[in-house]
Amino acid sequence: MLSVRSLAGQVLLLQLAVVVLLVAAALAALVVQAQRDTMAGARSRTLAVAQSFAHSPGILAALAGPDPTAVLQPRAEAARKAAGVDAIIVYRLDGITLTHSDPSQIGKHVIGPYAQAAAGQPFTRTFQGSLGLSVTSAVPVTDAHGSVVAIVSCPVRVESVQHRVNRQLPVLFGSAAGALVIAAGGAGLLTRRLRRQTHGLGPIEMTQMYEHHDAVLHAVREGVLIIGSDGRLLLANDEALRLLDLPAAAEQRHVTELGLEADLAQRLASDRPATDEVYLVADRLVAVNKRLAAPHGLASSVVTLRDTTELRALYGRAETARERLKLLYDAGGRIGTTLDVTRTAEELADVAVPRFADIVSVELLDAVLRGQEPSGLSTPMRRTAAVGMKGDDAFYPVGTLVRFSPAHPIAECLVSGRAVRVERLRGSPGWRSQDPERARRILDYGVHSLIAVPLRARGVVLGTVAFWRTSASAAFEEEDVSVGEELAAQAAVCIDNARRYTREHTMAVALQRSLLPRGMPEQTALEVAYRYLPAQAGVGGDWFDVIPLSGTRVALVVGDVVGHGLHAAATMGRLRTAVLNFAALEMPPDELLGRLDELVAQIDAEEGAAEADGGGIIGATCQYAVYDPVSGQVITATAGHPGLAVVHPDGDAGFPPMPICPPLGLGARLPFESAELTVPEGSRLVLYTDGLIEDRDRDLDAGMEALRTALTGPDRTPEATCAAVMEAMLPAQPKDDIALLVARTQRLDPSRVAQWDVPRDPAAVAPLRNACARQLADWDLEAIAFTTELILSELITNAIRYGTEPIAVRLLRDRTLICEVSDGSSTSPRLRRAQATDEGGRGLFLVAQLAQSWGTRYTPTGKVIWAEQSLHDGATAAPEGFIEFLFDEELPPSGS
């Protein structure tokens, strides 16, 4: 700041010099004035003290007395000390001192300039006396007649006066120093502000800067105006004068008086800012920018002007390019939001209309729509999407299979693999020859320009997209071709991804459908209906089954493999097959789930070891229920699956309590538990997967309650029950597979059941055989009586010979005739081929040949060996010569 090179530094030094001089002059004047005032005060004080003592009471009496000194001296000393003067001296007219501050001077003759006082006139003057240079005042003492009888003198030494002045000097100098500091600080603050405003420049530099700014202001190819707050033009450079055609003397005139257009003049006079506002001035387009300068300077506005006449065309082309880039950017986010081929084609058309074309049509090969790989170029294509047609029938409707002629632009682009632009459709004979009547209607519609682009992905042509423009838009230019190709390229990749997903999804659905039941097996115990709905995310691992078992019993199965996709579907197939096999072994529900749990854990371990990422299945859930139509009993077990729902004939629905067991495949190796319940005839058993009751908008408890509400009501068929449940429970967008199985129970008529207890005695076989023959006669089944007797003879004989009590026989007449022999032994018979030398071992072989099917199932008290025989015309009979073969081998008759 003190640098003399800058204007601020020079101003500061000048201010400091002026302040110092002013403070010094003021200090000197104050000192002189103080001395003068002190001397004047001393004269006035000495005169007043002298007059007061001269006129004091008793002074005349004391002067007339014999010893005036004795009376006056004490009084004079007291008055001197009270008045603060150096002495109060009383002289007689003959010059003899009567009182004095120095007692040695009393009685002495003093010669002084007292003639004026002796003449009766008081005076004050400075003279050299016995006390030194003093200021003395002399006052006459007069008697009653006015005669002067004595003189009173009161001196004050000049040295005492100067001492008083010296005591005031520190205050004066301190005040001067304070004033100097304050003045210097103020000068510094002002200089600092000046330095900021001048940026530390010196006078020469500021002069040069002004000259440079003035040169630039008038040489720049942009008009500059400075307009005051009152609307007057303060400054205008040469370019502004030229652009606005202003006179040279335009400054200091109001902008409304400059001959400008009214709207431009009002805009310049207003206090509102402007940004690139274009106004027509003569034959030029002038862009106006206006900013207020008040925050940084005077209350004025700075206006800049640019001639945009030549830039307007360039700006239009740049704006067009920007719109095209924005279109391509938006297309990247709007095309391919789904993995649906048709929807992706529609998104392409939606993006291009109306920002690029007025009408867009998309044609795809049929193989692409089916998710297949296109085998080659084929002009027949199916119109998949069309936007902008507004219901006019001039264009082929969506869904039409169109065969384009070789000369058609769409066929040409399909064969060549390159975009084809037709600037004027009216002059394109190849396009018109496709369908002259339709072409005429399209031209009447206003369509005049076309760009056809092939949809190509991975080197394979999937179809074409056609961009059409009507009379509302200009014809396509060469630059538009690249935009159409870019849109087609983005859409082609998305369409190909959707096509491949469609193919994989179709394969997965086909695999899943092939693994699910094709239909319900024949049985009379249950009336069954079902629903299966795959998730939108892809196929999953839900499955269901209805498995006929021995003794007219039926098993109901519903399961769910965790996850989606081919892996879940394949795992589901493996588990379904395992359940079918385990069910064929007549396993009870809890034991079946235990075996299935071991299988799932084994599959998980094998896949986890085979895959580097350990991506095996996480687990599965399953519910297995067995219904016996003879007793009406249901035995069910569940592994991490939602529980069974039961709807009674009166319409009351509920969820019977079930043992809680973990899902399959967790490796817990815990035993599973089953539950038993007896349901009346006409009850509905409902099995389902969690996709039906669980959703992101409701929790499990709410889903269970909603299902119970949907099931409650009047008696309905299983088919009607499935429809009602799906209508009430189906989410808008299922996130998981849904499997629903509804079975209405039926009872086997007691008249179709016959049962006998058998003592453990071979002699009991013949009577029991006769009783069975009579029962068959009552059932009108004499045609199979002989075969049935042979089967029962073998089974009862084996039970008596190898089994334990209790032994019982039961005949069930259903779709087949079922013969069951039960005993208390858990040993299972085994079919084998007897050697020629063996005396026995042919009993089960005989049963297997005579029965339609046979098997063994275990019960809590033993086992049951059963055999089924068909009741139809083609009833199972012994092969020709089979009985003779048995007796030729001298097989001893069983039970005889």
Secondary structure, DSSP 8 states (H G I E B T S, - for coil): ---TTSHHHHHHHHHHHHHHHHHHHHHHHHHHHHHHHHHHHHHHHHHHHHHHHHTSTTHHHHHHSS-HHHHHHHHHHHHHHHHT-S--EEEETTSBEEE-SSGGGTT-B---S-HHHHTT--EEEEEEETTEEEEEEEEEEE-TTS-EEEEEEEEEEHHHHHHHHHHHHHHHHHHHHHHHHHHHHHHHHHHHHHHHHHTT--HHHHHHHHHHHHHHHHHSSSEEEEEETTSBEEEE-HHHHHHHT--TT-TTSBGGGS---HHHHHHHHSS--EEEEEEEETTEEEEEEEEE-TTTSSSEEEEEEEE-TTHHHHHHHHHHHHHHHHHHHHHHHHTTSSS-HHHHHHHHHHHHTTTT-SEEEEEE-HHHHTT----S--SEEEEEEEES-TT-TTS--TT-EEE--TTSHHHHHHHH-S-EEES-GGG-HHHHHH-HHHHHHHHHHT--EEEEEEEEETTEEEEEEEEEE-TTS----HHHHHHHHHHHHHHHHHHHHHHHHHHHHHHHHHHHHHHS-SS----SSEEEEEEEE-BTTB-EEEEEEEEE-GGG-EEEEEEEEEEESHHHHHHHHHHHHHHHHHHHTT--HHHHHHHHHHHHHHHHHHHHHHSTT------EEEEEEEEETTTTEEEEEEESS---EEE-TTS-EE---------BTSS------EEEEE--TT-EEEEE-GGGT-BTTB-HHHHHHHHHHHH-SS---HHHHHHHHHHHH--SS-SS-EEEEEEEE----GGGEEEEEE-S-GGGHHHHHHHHHHHHHHTT-GGGHHHHHHHHHHHHHHHHHH--S-EEEEEEESSEEEEEEEES-----------TT-SS--HHHHHHHHSSEEEEEEETTEEEEEEEEE-STT-----TTHHHHHHHTT---TT-
